Amino acid sequence: MWWLCGWEPIWVAYQPSPSVAGSSLPPLSRPQLAEARRVRAVELFEDSVSNADIATAVGVCAESVPRWRRVWEQGGASALRRRAATGRPPKLDDAQTR
């Protein structure tokens, strides 16, 4: 999986925690994984971690973290939660996008 950060692609592989890796839990969907990253970022905001360190820790582009922080400061953690999808339904499901 990769994201375009400025002009440089960044390759990030999701690594589940060791307690989850051996469990029978289903893998997270892409929207669930994105929300989990934002929730982890909120935990790090509350610990006064720098934006650059948060970006590295959750595996996102450094430009995303200040935007998340601004939304978090204005609306709290609930403002970063996933919203219901709008618009046209996707043609590919999560299994087809991997």
mmCIF file of the C-alpha atoms, coordinates in Angstrom:
data_MODEL
# 
_entry.id   MODEL 
# 
loop_
_atom_site.group_PDB 
_atom_site.id 
_atom_site.type_symbol 
_atom_site.label_atom_id 
_atom_site.label_alt_id 
_atom_site.label_comp_id 
_atom_site.label_asym_id 
_atom_site.label_entity_id 
_atom_site.label_seq_id 
_atom_site.pdbx_PDB_ins_code 
_atom_site.Cartn_x 
_atom_site.Cartn_y 
_atom_site.Cartn_z 
_atom_site.occupancy 
_atom_site.B_iso_or_equiv 
_atom_site.pdbx_formal_charge 
_atom_site.auth_seq_id 
_atom_site.auth_comp_id 
_atom_site.auth_asym_id 
_atom_site.auth_atom_id 
_atom_site.pdbx_PDB_model_num 
ATOM 1  C CA . MET A 1 1  ? 0.000   0.000   0.000  1.00 0.00 ? 1  MET A CA 1 
ATOM 2  C CA . TRP A 1 2  ? 1.331   3.463   -0.770 1.00 0.00 ? 2  TRP A CA 1 
ATOM 3  C CA . TRP A 1 3  ? 0.388   7.096   -0.466 1.00 0.00 ? 3  TRP A CA 1 
ATOM 4  C CA . LEU A 1 4  ? 1.647   10.024  -2.444 1.00 0.00 ? 4  LEU A CA 1 
ATOM 5  C CA . CYS A 1 5  ? 3.308   12.483  -0.090 1.00 0.00 ? 5  CYS A CA 1 
ATOM 6  C CA . GLY A 1 6  ? 4.277   15.638  -1.919 1.00 0.00 ? 6  GLY A CA 1 
ATOM 7  C CA . TRP A 1 7  ? 5.993   14.117  -4.934 1.00 0.00 ? 7  TRP A CA 1 
ATOM 8  C CA . GLU A 1 8  ? 7.493   11.033  -3.314 1.00 0.00 ? 8  GLU A CA 1 
ATOM 9  C CA . PRO A 1 9  ? 5.547   7.766   -2.980 1.00 0.00 ? 9  PRO A CA 1 
ATOM 10 C CA . ILE A 1 10 ? 5.728   6.284   0.506  1.00 0.00 ? 10 ILE A CA 1 
ATOM 11 C CA . TRP A 1 11 ? 5.351   2.524   0.931  1.00 0.00 ? 11 TRP A CA 1 
ATOM 12 C CA . VAL A 1 12 ? 3.670   1.442   4.146  1.00 0.00 ? 12 VAL A CA 1 
ATOM 13 C CA . ALA A 1 13 ? 2.723   -2.079  5.148  1.00 0.00 ? 13 ALA A CA 1 
ATOM 14 C CA . TYR A 1 14 ? 0.156   -2.566  7.886  1.00 0.00 ? 14 TYR A CA 1 
ATOM 15 C CA . GLN A 1 15 ? 1.558   -4.628  10.747 1.00 0.00 ? 15 GLN A CA 1 
ATOM 16 C CA . PRO A 1 16 ? -1.062  -5.805  13.261 1.00 0.00 ? 16 PRO A CA 1 
ATOM 17 C CA . SER A 1 17 ? -0.072  -5.890  16.890 1.00 0.00 ? 17 SER A CA 1 
ATOM 18 C CA . PRO A 1 18 ? 1.270   -9.267  18.093 1.00 0.00 ? 18 PRO A CA 1 
ATOM 19 C CA . SER A 1 19 ? -1.810  -9.839  20.256 1.00 0.00 ? 19 SER A CA 1 
ATOM 20 C CA . VAL A 1 20 ? -4.048  -9.547  17.182 1.00 0.00 ? 20 VAL A CA 1 
ATOM 21 C CA . ALA A 1 21 ? -1.793  -11.351 14.694 1.00 0.00 ? 21 ALA A CA 1 
ATOM 22 C CA . GLY A 1 22 ? -2.570  -14.814 16.050 1.00 0.00 ? 22 GLY A CA 1 
ATOM 23 C CA . SER A 1 23 ? -6.255  -14.225 16.752 1.00 0.00 ? 23 SER A CA 1 
ATOM 24 C CA . SER A 1 24 ? -9.244  -15.292 14.707 1.00 0.00 ? 24 SER A CA 1 
ATOM 25 C CA . LEU A 1 25 ? -10.367 -11.696 14.136 1.00 0.00 ? 25 LEU A CA 1 
ATOM 26 C CA . PRO A 1 26 ? -11.059 -10.796 10.506 1.00 0.00 ? 26 PRO A CA 1 
ATOM 27 C CA . PRO A 1 27 ? -8.660  -8.315  8.889  1.00 0.00 ? 27 PRO A CA 1 
ATOM 28 C CA . LEU A 1 28 ? -9.636  -4.650  8.963  1.00 0.00 ? 28 LEU A CA 1 
ATOM 29 C CA . SER A 1 29 ? -11.226 -3.136  5.878  1.00 0.00 ? 29 SER A CA 1 
ATOM 30 C CA . ARG A 1 30 ? -9.570  -0.087  4.329  1.00 0.00 ? 30 ARG A CA 1 
ATOM 31 C CA . PRO A 1 31 ? -11.989 2.398   5.959  1.00 0.00 ? 31 PRO A CA 1 
ATOM 32 C CA . GLN A 1 32 ? -11.583 0.656   9.330  1.00 0.00 ? 32 GLN A CA 1 
ATOM 33 C CA . LEU A 1 33 ? -7.808  0.767   8.997  1.00 0.00 ? 33 LEU A CA 1 
ATOM 34 C CA . ALA A 1 34 ? -7.899  4.484   8.134  1.00 0.00 ? 34 ALA A CA 1 
ATOM 35 C CA . GLU A 1 35 ? -10.073 5.189   11.179 1.00 0.00 ? 35 GLU A CA 1 
ATOM 36 C CA . ALA A 1 36 ? -7.753  3.124   13.393 1.00 0.00 ? 36 ALA A CA 1 
ATOM 37 C CA . ARG A 1 37 ? -4.835  5.299   12.232 1.00 0.00 ? 37 ARG A CA 1 
ATOM 38 C CA . ARG A 1 38 ? -6.719  8.477   13.126 1.00 0.00 ? 38 ARG A CA 1 
ATOM 39 C CA . VAL A 1 39 ? -7.716  7.079   16.543 1.00 0.00 ? 39 VAL A CA 1 
ATOM 40 C CA . ARG A 1 40 ? -4.068  6.216   17.236 1.00 0.00 ? 40 ARG A CA 1 
ATOM 41 C CA . ALA A 1 41 ? -3.085  9.732   16.127 1.00 0.00 ? 41 ALA A CA 1 
ATOM 42 C CA . VAL A 1 42 ? -5.526  11.201  18.674 1.00 0.00 ? 42 VAL A CA 1 
ATOM 43 C CA . GLU A 1 43 ? -3.884  9.138   21.424 1.00 0.00 ? 43 GLU A CA 1 
ATOM 44 C CA . LEU A 1 44 ? -0.532  10.570  20.358 1.00 0.00 ? 44 LEU A CA 1 
ATOM 45 C CA . PHE A 1 45 ? -1.949  14.132  20.174 1.00 0.00 ? 45 PHE A CA 1 
ATOM 46 C CA . GLU A 1 46 ? -3.000  13.784  23.798 1.00 0.00 ? 46 GLU A CA 1 
ATOM 47 C CA . ASP A 1 47 ? 0.565   12.676  24.691 1.00 0.00 ? 47 ASP A CA 1 
ATOM 48 C CA . SER A 1 48 ? 1.975   15.824  22.993 1.00 0.00 ? 48 SER A CA 1 
ATOM 49 C CA . VAL A 1 49 ? 3.869   13.871  20.322 1.00 0.00 ? 49 VAL A CA 1 
ATOM 50 C CA . SER A 1 50 ? 5.114   15.921  17.348 1.00 0.00 ? 50 SER A CA 1 
ATOM 51 C CA . ASN A 1 51 ? 3.315   15.776  13.992 1.00 0.00 ? 51 ASN A CA 1 
ATOM 52 C CA . ALA A 1 52 ? 6.342   14.236  12.264 1.00 0.00 ? 52 ALA A CA 1 
ATOM 53 C CA . ASP A 1 53 ? 6.589   11.470  14.864 1.00 0.00 ? 53 ASP A CA 1 
ATOM 54 C CA . ILE A 1 54 ? 2.853   10.762  14.603 1.00 0.00 ? 54 ILE A CA 1 
ATOM 55 C CA . ALA A 1 55 ? 3.081   10.524  10.807 1.00 0.00 ? 55 ALA A CA 1 
ATOM 56 C CA . THR A 1 56 ? 5.891   7.999   11.129 1.00 0.00 ? 56 THR A CA 1 
ATOM 57 C CA . ALA A 1 57 ? 4.102   6.024   13.850 1.00 0.00 ? 57 ALA A CA 1 
ATOM 58 C CA . VAL A 1 58 ? 0.821   5.601   11.971 1.00 0.00 ? 58 VAL A CA 1 
ATOM 59 C CA . GLY A 1 59 ? 2.362   5.405   8.489  1.00 0.00 ? 59 GLY A CA 1 
ATOM 60 C CA . VAL A 1 60 ? 0.838   8.414   6.780  1.00 0.00 ? 60 VAL A CA 1 
ATOM 61 C CA . CYS A 1 61 ? 2.103   11.444  4.916  1.00 0.00 ? 61 CYS A CA 1 
ATOM 62 C CA . ALA A 1 62 ? 3.317   14.283  7.142  1.00 0.00 ? 62 ALA A CA 1 
ATOM 63 C CA . GLU A 1 63 ? 0.722   16.634  5.582  1.00 0.00 ? 63 GLU A CA 1 
ATOM 64 C CA . SER A 1 64 ? -2.191  14.543  6.921  1.00 0.00 ? 64 SER A CA 1 
ATOM 65 C CA . VAL A 1 65 ? -1.344  14.893  10.607 1.00 0.00 ? 65 VAL A CA 1 
ATOM 66 C CA . PRO A 1 66 ? -1.704  18.699  10.922 1.00 0.00 ? 66 PRO A CA 1 
ATOM 67 C CA . ARG A 1 67 ? -5.091  18.441  9.190  1.00 0.00 ? 67 ARG A CA 1 
ATOM 68 C CA . TRP A 1 68 ? -6.187  15.708  11.642 1.00 0.00 ? 68 TRP A CA 1 
ATOM 69 C CA . ARG A 1 69 ? -4.891  17.764  14.566 1.00 0.00 ? 69 ARG A CA 1 
ATOM 70 C CA . ARG A 1 70 ? -6.864  20.821  13.418 1.00 0.00 ? 70 ARG A CA 1 
ATOM 71 C CA . VAL A 1 71 ? -10.069 18.762  13.076 1.00 0.00 ? 71 VAL A CA 1 
ATOM 72 C CA . TRP A 1 72 ? -9.415  17.157  16.476 1.00 0.00 ? 72 TRP A CA 1 
ATOM 73 C CA . GLU A 1 73 ? -8.896  20.552  18.147 1.00 0.00 ? 73 GLU A CA 1 
ATOM 74 C CA . GLN A 1 74 ? -12.136 21.907  16.648 1.00 0.00 ? 74 GLN A CA 1 
ATOM 75 C CA . GLY A 1 75 ? -14.404 18.888  17.115 1.00 0.00 ? 75 GLY A CA 1 
ATOM 76 C CA . GLY A 1 76 ? -12.689 16.394  19.387 1.00 0.00 ? 76 GLY A CA 1 
ATOM 77 C CA . ALA A 1 77 ? -11.966 12.742  18.695 1.00 0.00 ? 77 ALA A CA 1 
ATOM 78 C CA . SER A 1 78 ? -15.470 12.116  17.368 1.00 0.00 ? 78 SER A CA 1 
ATOM 79 C CA . ALA A 1 79 ? -14.785 14.541  14.487 1.00 0.00 ? 79 ALA A CA 1 
ATOM 80 C CA . LEU A 1 80 ? -12.145 12.117  13.179 1.00 0.00 ? 80 LEU A CA 1 
ATOM 81 C CA . ARG A 1 81 ? -14.497 9.119   13.204 1.00 0.00 ? 81 ARG A CA 1 
ATOM 82 C CA . ARG A 1 82 ? -15.574 7.558   9.950  1.00 0.00 ? 82 ARG A CA 1 
ATOM 83 C CA . ARG A 1 83 ? -18.746 8.928   8.414  1.00 0.00 ? 83 ARG A CA 1 
ATOM 84 C CA . ALA A 1 84 ? -21.282 7.044   6.323  1.00 0.00 ? 84 ALA A CA 1 
ATOM 85 C CA . ALA A 1 85 ? -20.291 6.785   2.674  1.00 0.00 ? 85 ALA A CA 1 
ATOM 86 C CA . THR A 1 86 ? -22.020 9.099   0.247  1.00 0.00 ? 86 THR A CA 1 
ATOM 87 C CA . GLY A 1 87 ? -22.218 9.012   -3.490 1.00 0.00 ? 87 GLY A CA 1 
ATOM 88 C CA . ARG A 1 88 ? -21.956 6.077   -5.814 1.00 0.00 ? 88 ARG A CA 1 
ATOM 89 C CA . PRO A 1 89 ? -21.239 2.674   -4.235 1.00 0.00 ? 89 PRO A CA 1 
ATOM 90 C CA . PRO A 1 90 ? -17.777 1.243   -5.009 1.00 0.00 ? 90 PRO A CA 1 
ATOM 91 C CA . LYS A 1 91 ? -17.523 -1.298  -7.813 1.00 0.00 ? 91 LYS A CA 1 
ATOM 92 C CA . LEU A 1 92 ? -14.753 -3.236  -6.032 1.00 0.00 ? 92 LEU A CA 1 
ATOM 93 C CA . ASP A 1 93 ? -15.034 -4.732  -2.550 1.00 0.00 ? 93 ASP A CA 1 
ATOM 94 C CA . ASP A 1 94 ? -12.165 -4.834  -0.038 1.00 0.00 ? 94 ASP A CA 1 
ATOM 95 C CA . ALA A 1 95 ? -10.987 -8.269  -1.194 1.00 0.00 ? 95 ALA A CA 1 
ATOM 96 C CA . GLN A 1 96 ? -10.698 -7.080  -4.808 1.00 0.00 ? 96 GLN A CA 1 
ATOM 97 C CA . THR A 1 97 ? -8.618  -4.014  -3.908 1.00 0.00 ? 97 THR A CA 1 
ATOM 98 C CA . ARG A 1 98 ? -5.851  -5.947  -2.168 1.00 0.00 ? 98 ARG A CA 1 
# 
